[in-house]
Amino acid sequence: MAPRALFSIGTVARMVGVPVATLRTWEDRYGLVVPERSPGGQRLFSRDQVEQLRLVRAQLALGMTPADAHRQLAERFDEPGHEPMGSGGTWRTDAGASWPGTAEQE
């Protein structure tokens, strides 16, 4: 079962910390996190998609380019056991699945 789409683009923009226009651009340019649409055509994001966008944003904060951050996101979902993002795939959060540069410093 696909995760339920809950969040409007404005809400997601505030949660992730980027402008609405940036989310639209990422969707158009990279096509990785593609929200469902309401009957009225509004974008609706799932919790998993919000988490994916937060991870992209975290990589940007570490100095990665948007293209590289989205490339890593795509590679993550190319790993065995992952559904394509458009089919409601989930984000792997088990041990060993952290992104480079996001592990806690000891």
PyMOL commands that set and color helices and strands:
alter all, ss='L'
color gray80, all
select helices_A, chain A and resi 9-16+20-30+47-61+66-78+85-87
alter helices_A, ss='H'
color red, helices_A
select strands_A, chain A and resi 5-8+36-37+43-46
alter strands_A, ss='S'
color yellow, strands_A
deselect
rebuild
show_as cartoon
